Amino acid sequence: RDFQLNAYQSVVIEDDALISDRVYISDATHNYDSDKPIKNQGTRFLGEVCIKSGSWIGIGSVIMPGVIGKNSVVGANSVVTKNVPENSIVAGSPAKIINSKSLSN
């Protein structure tokens, strides 16, 4: 419910990914020029989003360009602005790794 997906060029959600309520996923961003009103500046493609299989995106999260690694968890209300390694748990705003099996290997 209340899921928003902005796919200007490339958003990939692989099989078996779970996406909770109120999640926002976007491969775009707003332009910014301090000399113009924000409403006149438009938007642009920023980069590809890829949510790998087995991942879980927690309620209220924001996913910006990058890769959510296979079997990773994004904690509730997190803002993901960078790649998330496989088998990791990230949380916060901005999201940070709080547990990762891939880092201990």
N, CA, C and O atoms as CSV, one atom per row, in Angstrom:
chain,resi,resn,atom,element,x,y,z
A,1,ARG,N,N,0.827,-1.185,0.000
A,1,ARG,CA,C,0.000,0.000,0.000
A,1,ARG,C,C,0.869,1.245,0.000
A,1,ARG,O,O,1.968,1.249,0.554
A,2,ASP,N,N,0.375,2.282,-0.615
A,2,ASP,CA,C,1.053,3.581,-0.651
A,2,ASP,C,C,2.495,3.467,-1.151
A,2,ASP,O,O,3.385,4.150,-0.644
A,3,PHE,N,N,2.719,2.621,-2.126
A,3,PHE,CA,C,4.034,2.396,-2.717
A,3,PHE,C,C,4.218,3.354,-3.889
A,3,PHE,O,O,3.327,3.489,-4.727
A,4,GLN,N,N,5.378,4.025,-3.952
A,4,GLN,CA,C,5.657,4.922,-5.080
A,4,GLN,C,C,6.931,4.490,-5.777
A,4,GLN,O,O,7.960,4.275,-5.137
A,5,LEU,N,N,6.856,4.364,-7.094
A,5,LEU,CA,C,7.992,3.947,-7.909
A,5,LEU,C,C,8.177,4.956,-9.037
A,5,LEU,O,O,7.296,5.125,-9.880
A,6,ASN,N,N,9.329,5.626,-9.048
A,6,ASN,CA,C,9.687,6.538,-10.135
A,6,ASN,C,C,10.776,5.864,-10.946
A,6,ASN,O,O,11.899,5.694,-10.472
A,7,ALA,N,N,10.444,5.481,-12.169
A,7,ALA,CA,C,11.405,4.785,-13.026
A,7,ALA,C,C,11.591,5.594,-14.305
A,7,ALA,O,O,10.927,5.342,-15.311
A,8,TYR,N,N,12.490,6.561,-14.260
A,8,TYR,CA,C,12.774,7.361,-15.449
A,8,TYR,C,C,13.470,6.515,-16.506
A,8,TYR,O,O,13.148,6.613,-17.690
A,9,GLN,N,N,14.427,5.678,-16.085
A,9,GLN,CA,C,15.137,4.833,-17.045
A,9,GLN,C,C,15.297,3.395,-16.588
A,9,GLN,O,O,15.110,2.477,-17.387
A,10,SER,N,N,15.644,3.166,-15.300
A,10,SER,CA,C,15.966,1.789,-14.928
A,10,SER,C,C,15.772,1.513,-13.438
A,10,SER,O,O,16.576,1.926,-12.601
A,11,VAL,N,N,14.700,0.815,-13.135
A,11,VAL,CA,C,14.483,0.259,-11.798
A,11,VAL,C,C,14.193,-1.219,-12.002
A,11,VAL,O,O,13.243,-1.582,-12.696
A,12,VAL,N,N,15.022,-2.080,-11.390
A,12,VAL,CA,C,14.869,-3.530,-11.514
A,12,VAL,C,C,14.570,-4.086,-10.128
A,12,VAL,O,O,15.305,-3.831,-9.174
A,13,ILE,N,N,13.490,-4.846,-10.025
A,13,ILE,CA,C,13.146,-5.538,-8.784
A,13,ILE,C,C,13.094,-7.021,-9.128
A,13,ILE,O,O,12.200,-7.475,-9.843
A,14,GLU,N,N,14.063,-7.767,-8.608
A,14,GLU,CA,C,14.158,-9.189,-8.930
A,14,GLU,C,C,13.110,-10.003,-8.170
A,14,GLU,O,O,12.460,-9.504,-7.251
A,15,ASP,N,N,12.963,-11.251,-8.571
A,15,ASP,CA,C,12.011,-12.168,-7.932
A,15,ASP,C,C,12.309,-12.321,-6.449
A,15,ASP,O,O,13.451,-12.192,-6.009
A,16,ASP,N,N,11.270,-12.594,-5.701
A,16,ASP,CA,C,11.341,-12.902,-4.276
A,16,ASP,C,C,11.822,-11.746,-3.417
A,16,ASP,O,O,12.270,-11.967,-2.292
A,17,ALA,N,N,11.740,-10.519,-3.917
A,17,ALA,CA,C,12.020,-9.340,-3.090
A,17,ALA,C,C,10.714,-8.932,-2.412
A,17,ALA,O,O,9.649,-8.956,-3.030
A,18,LEU,N,N,10.807,-8.561,-1.145
A,18,LEU,CA,C,9.638,-8.105,-0.390
A,18,LEU,C,C,9.716,-6.603,-0.212
A,18,LEU,O,O,10.752,-6.073,0.188
A,19,ILE,N,N,8.618,-5.911,-0.507
A,19,ILE,CA,C,8.568,-4.458,-0.353
A,19,ILE,C,C,7.375,-4.123,0.527
A,19,ILE,O,O,6.232,-4.426,0.184
A,20,SER,N,N,7.648,-3.499,1.654
A,20,SER,CA,C,6.608,-3.152,2.625
A,20,SER,C,C,5.801,-1.931,2.183
A,20,SER,O,O,6.043,-1.373,1.113
A,21,ASP,N,N,4.854,-1.528,3.002
A,21,ASP,CA,C,4.020,-0.352,2.754
A,21,ASP,C,C,4.851,0.934,2.803
A,21,ASP,O,O,5.912,0.990,3.425
A,22,ARG,N,N,4.339,1.951,2.133
A,22,ARG,CA,C,4.871,3.327,2.175
A,22,ARG,C,C,6.345,3.421,1.769
A,22,ARG,O,O,7.090,4.231,2.320
A,23,VAL,N,N,6.762,2.600,0.815
A,23,VAL,CA,C,8.142,2.630,0.321
A,23,VAL,C,C,8.193,3.498,-0.936
A,23,VAL,O,O,7.289,3.459,-1.771
A,24,TYR,N,N,9.264,4.280,-1.054
A,24,TYR,CA,C,9.514,5.148,-2.207
A,24,TYR,C,C,10.803,4.691,-2.872
A,24,TYR,O,O,11.848,4.622,-2.225
A,25,ILE,N,N,10.736,4.378,-4.162
A,25,ILE,CA,C,11.908,3.952,-4.927
A,25,ILE,C,C,12.019,4.858,-6.146
A,25,ILE,O,O,11.041,5.052,-6.868
A,26,SER,N,N,13.226,5.424,-6.382
A,26,SER,CA,C,13.389,6.333,-7.505
A,26,SER,C,C,14.785,6.260,-8.106
A,26,SER,O,O,15.781,6.139,-7.393
A,27,ASP,N,N,14.836,6.336,-9.426
A,27,ASP,CA,C,16.119,6.435,-10.124
A,27,ASP,C,C,16.373,7.881,-10.572
A,27,ASP,O,O,17.247,8.133,-11.400
A,28,ALA,N,N,15.607,8.819,-10.022
A,28,ALA,CA,C,15.693,10.220,-10.432
A,28,ALA,C,C,15.860,11.143,-9.225
A,28,ALA,O,O,15.714,10.732,-8.074
A,29,THR,N,N,16.166,12.392,-9.526
A,29,THR,CA,C,16.308,13.398,-8.482
A,29,THR,C,C,15.843,14.745,-9.020
A,29,THR,O,O,15.681,14.914,-10.229
A,30,HIS,N,N,15.632,15.691,-8.133
A,30,HIS,CA,C,15.291,17.054,-8.531
A,30,HIS,C,C,16.555,17.812,-8.895
A,30,HIS,O,O,17.601,17.630,-8.272
A,31,ASN,N,N,16.453,18.652,-9.894
A,31,ASN,CA,C,17.545,19.563,-10.216
A,31,ASN,C,C,17.574,20.670,-9.174
A,31,ASN,O,O,16.567,20.930,-8.516
A,32,TYR,N,N,18.718,21.325,-9.021
A,32,TYR,CA,C,18.787,22.440,-8.083
A,32,TYR,C,C,19.727,23.522,-8.596
A,32,TYR,O,O,20.907,23.282,-8.852
A,33,ASP,N,N,19.180,24.700,-8.737
A,33,ASP,CA,C,19.920,25.905,-9.091
A,33,ASP,C,C,19.402,26.986,-8.156
A,33,ASP,O,O,18.215,27.311,-8.191
A,34,SER,N,N,20.263,27.545,-7.328
A,34,SER,CA,C,19.823,28.497,-6.306
A,34,SER,C,C,19.239,29.780,-6.893
A,34,SER,O,O,18.631,30.565,-6.165
A,35,ASP,N,N,19.412,30.005,-8.190
A,35,ASP,CA,C,18.893,31.230,-8.808
A,35,ASP,C,C,17.497,31.082,-9.400
A,35,ASP,O,O,16.964,32.037,-9.964
A,36,LYS,N,N,16.898,29.901,-9.281
A,36,LYS,CA,C,15.577,29.666,-9.856
A,36,LYS,C,C,14.626,29.113,-8.795
A,36,LYS,O,O,15.063,28.423,-7.875
A,37,PRO,N,N,13.325,29.410,-8.914
A,37,PRO,CA,C,12.358,28.773,-8.021
A,37,PRO,C,C,12.398,27.255,-8.202
A,37,PRO,O,O,12.455,26.779,-9.336
A,38,ILE,N,N,12.369,26.500,-7.134
A,38,ILE,CA,C,12.473,25.042,-7.190
A,38,ILE,C,C,11.402,24.419,-8.086
A,38,ILE,O,O,11.657,23.412,-8.746
A,39,LYS,N,N,10.211,25.009,-8.113
A,39,LYS,CA,C,9.127,24.428,-8.919
A,39,LYS,C,C,9.405,24.500,-10.415
A,39,LYS,O,O,8.745,23.809,-11.192
A,40,ASN,N,N,10.363,25.315,-10.836
A,40,ASN,CA,C,10.695,25.456,-12.254
A,40,ASN,C,C,11.947,24.683,-12.667
A,40,ASN,O,O,12.404,24.831,-13.800
A,41,GLN,N,N,12.503,23.877,-11.794
A,41,GLN,CA,C,13.796,23.253,-12.077
A,41,GLN,C,C,13.724,21.836,-12.638
A,41,GLN,O,O,14.703,21.368,-13.220
A,42,GLY,N,N,12.637,21.160,-12.489
A,42,GLY,CA,C,12.492,19.842,-13.084
A,42,GLY,C,C,13.268,18.747,-12.367
A,42,GLY,O,O,13.807,18.939,-11.277
A,43,THR,N,N,13.302,17.597,-13.020
A,43,THR,CA,C,13.952,16.422,-12.468
A,43,THR,C,C,14.814,15.774,-13.546
A,43,THR,O,O,14.729,16.130,-14.722
A,44,ARG,N,N,15.658,14.804,-13.124
A,44,ARG,CA,C,16.526,14.115,-14.075
A,44,ARG,C,C,16.871,12.725,-13.550
A,44,ARG,O,O,16.801,12.461,-12.350
A,45,PHE,N,N,17.245,11.844,-14.476
A,45,PHE,CA,C,17.713,10.498,-14.138
A,45,PHE,C,C,19.005,10.625,-13.348
A,45,PHE,O,O,19.886,11.405,-13.710
A,46,LEU,N,N,19.118,9.853,-12.259
A,46,LEU,CA,C,20.315,9.901,-11.416
A,46,LEU,C,C,21.147,8.630,-11.540
A,46,LEU,O,O,22.376,8.699,-11.548
A,47,GLY,N,N,20.501,7.479,-11.637
A,47,GLY,CA,C,21.213,6.213,-11.743
A,47,GLY,C,C,20.274,5.037,-11.568
A,47,GLY,O,O,19.151,5.192,-11.087
A,48,GLU,N,N,20.742,3.854,-11.963
A,48,GLU,CA,C,19.928,2.646,-11.893
A,48,GLU,C,C,19.681,2.206,-10.456
A,48,GLU,O,O,20.541,2.357,-9.588
A,49,VAL,N,N,18.504,1.666,-10.224
A,49,VAL,CA,C,18.165,1.011,-8.960
A,49,VAL,C,C,17.997,-0.470,-9.262
A,49,VAL,O,O,17.329,-0.839,-10.228
A,50,CYS,N,N,18.606,-1.325,-8.432
A,50,CYS,CA,C,18.417,-2.765,-8.572
A,50,CYS,C,C,18.227,-3.361,-7.181
A,50,CYS,O,O,19.101,-3.262,-6.321
A,51,ILE,N,N,17.086,-3.971,-6.983
A,51,ILE,CA,C,16.789,-4.659,-5.724
A,51,ILE,C,C,16.876,-6.152,-6.031
A,51,ILE,O,O,16.037,-6.706,-6.741
A,52,LYS,N,N,17.900,-6.784,-5.487
A,52,LYS,CA,C,18.203,-8.189,-5.794
A,52,LYS,C,C,17.245,-9.150,-5.086
A,52,LYS,O,O,16.562,-8.782,-4.130
A,53,SER,N,N,17.214,-10.373,-5.574
A,53,SER,CA,C,16.309,-11.396,-5.047
A,53,SER,C,C,16.556,-11.662,-3.562
A,53,SER,O,O,17.684,-11.605,-3.073
A,54,GLY,N,N,15.473,-11.949,-2.879
A,54,GLY,CA,C,15.548,-12.283,-1.463
A,54,GLY,C,C,15.665,-11.096,-0.526
A,54,GLY,O,O,15.744,-11.276,0.689
A,55,SER,N,N,15.678,-9.883,-1.067
A,55,SER,CA,C,15.799,-8.689,-0.219
A,55,SER,C,C,14.455,-8.314,0.387
A,55,SER,O,O,13.396,-8.682,-0.123
A,56,TRP,N,N,14.524,-7.577,1.478
A,56,TRP,CA,C,13.323,-7.104,2.160
A,56,TRP,C,C,13.502,-5.625,2.431
A,56,TRP,O,O,14.455,-5.218,3.095
A,57,ILE,N,N,12.573,-4.811,1.910
A,57,ILE,CA,C,12.599,-3.365,2.111
A,57,ILE,C,C,11.549,-3.040,3.171
A,57,ILE,O,O,10.355,-3.255,2.961
A,58,GLY,N,N,12.008,-2.518,4.316
A,58,GLY,CA,C,11.126,-2.245,5.449
A,58,GLY,C,C,10.189,-1.075,5.220
A,58,GLY,O,O,10.420,-0.232,4.353
A,59,ILE,N,N,9.146,-1.038,5.997
A,59,ILE,CA,C,8.085,-0.036,5.892
A,59,ILE,C,C,8.642,1.391,5.973
A,59,ILE,O,O,9.494,1.692,6.810
A,60,GLY,N,N,8.149,2.252,5.098
A,60,GLY,CA,C,8.499,3.660,5.125
A,60,GLY,C,C,9.887,3.994,4.599
A,60,GLY,O,O,10.364,5.109,4.809
A,61,SER,N,N,10.545,3.070,3.929
A,61,SER,CA,C,11.909,3.309,3.456
A,61,SER,C,C,11.943,4.066,2.133
A,61,SER,O,O,10.979,4.070,1.368
A,62,VAL,N,N,13.084,4.703,1.891
A,62,VAL,CA,C,13.349,5.415,0.643
A,62,VAL,C,C,14.571,4.755,0.003
A,62,VAL,O,O,15.611,4.604,0.644
A,63,ILE,N,N,14.435,4.364,-1.264
A,63,ILE,CA,C,15.526,3.716,-1.987
A,63,ILE,C,C,15.894,4.600,-3.171
A,63,ILE,O,O,15.088,4.810,-4.077
A,64,MET,N,N,17.120,5.116,-3.152
A,64,MET,CA,C,17.644,5.931,-4.239
A,64,MET,C,C,18.609,5.071,-5.066
A,64,MET,O,O,18.841,3.917,-4.707
A,65,PRO,N,N,19.179,5.595,-6.159
A,65,PRO,CA,C,19.999,4.773,-7.045
A,65,PRO,C,C,21.101,3.977,-6.342
A,65,PRO,O,O,21.775,4.461,-5.433
A,66,GLY,N,N,21.248,2.750,-6.801
A,66,GLY,CA,C,22.227,1.820,-6.263
A,66,GLY,C,C,21.654,0.421,-6.277
A,66,GLY,O,O,20.586,0.172,-6.837
A,67,VAL,N,N,22.382,-0.492,-5.650
A,67,VAL,CA,C,21.997,-1.902,-5.617
A,67,VAL,C,C,21.736,-2.324,-4.188
A,67,VAL,O,O,22.553,-2.078,-3.300
A,68,ILE,N,N,20.598,-2.960,-3.966
A,68,ILE,CA,C,20.313,-3.626,-2.697
A,68,ILE,C,C,20.712,-5.077,-2.935
A,68,ILE,O,O,20.060,-5.785,-3.703
A,69,GLY,N,N,21.776,-5.518,-2.282
A,69,GLY,CA,C,22.326,-6.849,-2.520
A,69,GLY,C,C,21.365,-7.974,-2.181
A,69,GLY,O,O,20.421,-7.800,-1.411
A,70,LYS,N,N,21.625,-9.118,-2.769
A,70,LYS,CA,C,20.826,-10.324,-2.574
A,70,LYS,C,C,20.707,-10.643,-1.084
A,70,LYS,O,O,21.684,-10.571,-0.338
A,71,ASN,N,N,19.483,-10.999,-0.665
A,71,ASN,CA,C,19.177,-11.423,0.705
A,71,ASN,C,C,19.500,-10.372,1.767
A,71,ASN,O,O,19.832,-10.714,2.902
A,72,SER,N,N,19.404,-9.095,1.399
A,72,SER,CA,C,19.658,-8.019,2.358
A,72,SER,C,C,18.361,-7.463,2.904
A,72,SER,O,O,17.300,-7.620,2.300
A,73,VAL,N,N,18.455,-6.807,4.061
A,73,VAL,CA,C,17.297,-6.212,4.727
A,73,VAL,C,C,17.543,-4.727,4.905
A,73,VAL,O,O,18.608,-4.315,5.365
A,74,VAL,N,N,16.550,-3.922,4.539
A,74,VAL,CA,C,16.568,-2.486,4.784
A,74,VAL,C,C,15.575,-2.229,5.905
A,74,VAL,O,O,14.378,-2.474,5.748
A,75,GLY,N,N,16.071,-1.735,7.038
A,75,GLY,CA,C,15.225,-1.490,8.200
A,75,GLY,C,C,14.161,-0.444,7.942
A,75,GLY,O,O,14.293,0.374,7.031
A,76,ALA,N,N,13.113,-0.469,8.738
A,76,ALA,CA,C,12.001,0.467,8.612
A,76,ALA,C,C,12.486,1.909,8.651
A,76,ALA,O,O,13.389,2.252,9.414
A,77,ASN,N,N,11.875,2.754,7.817
A,77,ASN,CA,C,12.131,4.202,7.761
A,77,ASN,C,C,13.573,4.561,7.399
A,77,ASN,O,O,14.053,5.635,7.762
A,78,SER,N,N,14.254,3.684,6.697
A,78,SER,CA,C,15.638,3.952,6.286
A,78,SER,C,C,15.670,4.723,4.967
A,78,SER,O,O,14.741,4.644,4.164
A,79,VAL,N,N,16.752,5.465,4.761
A,79,VAL,CA,C,16.983,6.177,3.502
A,79,VAL,C,C,18.275,5.623,2.913
A,79,VAL,O,O,19.365,5.886,3.421
A,80,VAL,N,N,18.138,4.850,1.832
A,80,VAL,CA,C,19.285,4.185,1.220
A,80,VAL,C,C,19.794,5.036,0.060
A,80,VAL,O,O,19.081,5.265,-0.917
A,81,THR,N,N,21.041,5.503,0.182
A,81,THR,CA,C,21.640,6.358,-0.846
A,81,THR,C,C,22.896,5.743,-1.457
A,81,THR,O,O,23.515,6.339,-2.339
A,82,LYS,N,N,23.277,4.545,-0.991
A,82,LYS,CA,C,24.475,3.858,-1.485
A,82,LYS,C,C,24.171,2.382,-1.661
A,82,LYS,O,O,23.143,1.893,-1.192
A,83,ASN,N,N,25.065,1.673,-2.337
A,83,ASN,CA,C,24.906,0.231,-2.509
A,83,ASN,C,C,24.887,-0.476,-1.162
A,83,ASN,O,O,25.581,-0.083,-0.225
A,84,VAL,N,N,24.078,-1.529,-1.087
A,84,VAL,CA,C,23.992,-2.375,0.101
A,84,VAL,C,C,24.576,-3.736,-0.278
A,84,VAL,O,O,24.084,-4.365,-1.214
A,85,PRO,N,N,25.613,-4.210,0.424
A,85,PRO,CA,C,26.212,-5.515,0.088
A,85,PRO,C,C,25.227,-6.664,0.290
A,85,PRO,O,O,24.260,-6.542,1.042
A,86,GLU,N,N,25.482,-7.774,-0.388
A,86,GLU,CA,C,24.680,-8.979,-0.186
A,86,GLU,C,C,24.688,-9.384,1.285
A,86,GLU,O,O,25.660,-9.146,2.002
A,87,ASN,N,N,23.588,-10.001,1.726
A,87,ASN,CA,C,23.473,-10.581,3.067
A,87,ASN,C,C,23.736,-9.565,4.178
A,87,ASN,O,O,24.343,-9.891,5.198
A,88,SER,N,N,23.274,-8.340,3.971
A,88,SER,CA,C,23.494,-7.278,4.955
A,88,SER,C,C,22.184,-6.770,5.517
A,88,SER,O,O,21.124,-6.938,4.914
A,89,ILE,N,N,22.271,-6.148,6.674
A,89,ILE,CA,C,21.155,-5.418,7.264
A,89,ILE,C,C,21.609,-3.970,7.376
A,89,ILE,O,O,22.656,-3.681,7.956
A,90,VAL,N,N,20.808,-3.058,6.811
A,90,VAL,CA,C,21.099,-1.636,6.918
A,90,VAL,C,C,19.908,-0.935,7.554
A,90,VAL,O,O,18.769,-1.389,7.441
A,91,ALA,N,N,20.188,0.181,8.226
A,91,ALA,CA,C,19.115,0.958,8.842
A,91,ALA,C,C,19.598,2.380,9.059
A,91,ALA,O,O,20.797,2.647,9.140
A,92,GLY,N,N,18.638,3.282,9.152
A,92,GLY,CA,C,18.936,4.662,9.488
A,92,GLY,C,C,18.757,5.614,8.327
A,92,GLY,O,O,18.369,5.233,7.223
A,93,SER,N,N,19.056,6.877,8.623
A,93,SER,CA,C,18.927,7.937,7.630
A,93,SER,C,C,20.127,8.863,7.734
A,93,SER,O,O,20.150,9.741,8.597
A,94,PRO,N,N,21.126,8.687,6.871
A,94,PRO,CA,C,21.186,7.707,5.786
A,94,PRO,C,C,21.453,6.304,6.322
A,94,PRO,O,O,22.008,6.138,7.408
A,95,ALA,N,N,21.055,5.306,5.552
A,95,ALA,CA,C,21.214,3.911,5.974
A,95,ALA,C,C,22.682,3.547,6.097
A,95,ALA,O,O,23.508,3.915,5.261
A,96,LYS,N,N,22.987,2.813,7.165
A,96,LYS,CA,C,24.341,2.305,7.404
A,96,LYS,C,C,24.260,0.813,7.710
A,96,LYS,O,O,23.256,0.326,8.229
A,97,ILE,N,N,25.324,0.105,7.385
A,97,ILE,CA,C,25.361,-1.328,7.653
A,97,ILE,C,C,25.401,-1.556,9.160
A,97,ILE,O,O,26.247,-1.002,9.863
A,98,ILE,N,N,24.469,-2.384,9.646
A,98,ILE,CA,C,24.487,-2.745,11.065
A,98,ILE,C,C,24.841,-4.213,11.268
A,98,ILE,O,O,25.158,-4.634,12.380
A,99,ASN,N,N,24.786,-4.996,10.180
A,99,ASN,CA,C,25.186,-6.399,10.235
A,99,ASN,C,C,25.424,-6.872,8.808
A,99,ASN,O,O,24.611,-6.606,7.922
A,100,SER,N,N,26.524,-7.567,8.581
A,100,SER,CA,C,26.809,-8.047,7.232
A,100,SER,C,C,27.600,-9.333,7.266
A,100,SER,O,O,28.734,-9.355,7.745
A,101,LYS,N,N,27.016,-10.405,6.762
A,101,LYS,CA,C,27.742,-11.670,6.622
A,101,LYS,C,C,28.796,-11.537,5.551
A,101,LYS,O,O,29.845,-12.174,5.636
A,102,SER,N,N,28.535,-10.701,4.517
A,102,SER,CA,C,29.501,-10.570,3.422
A,102,SER,C,C,30.770,-9.871,3.874
A,102,SER,O,O,31.815,-10.075,3.256
A,103,LEU,N,N,30.733,-9.054,4.924
A,103,LEU,CA,C,31.933,-8.382,5.410
A,103,LEU,C,C,32.784,-9.304,6.263
A,103,LEU,O,O,33.989,-9.086,6.391
A,104,SER,N,N,32.182,-10.334,6.850
A,104,SER,CA,C,32.936,-11.227,7.734
A,104,SER,C,C,33.567,-12.395,6.984
A,104,SER,O,O,34.342,-13.152,7.567
A,105,ASN,N,N,33.249,-12.552,5.710
A,105,ASN,CA,C,33.817,-13.650,4.914
A,105,ASN,C,C,35.187,-13.299,4.401
A,105,ASN,O,O,35.814,-14.105,3.713
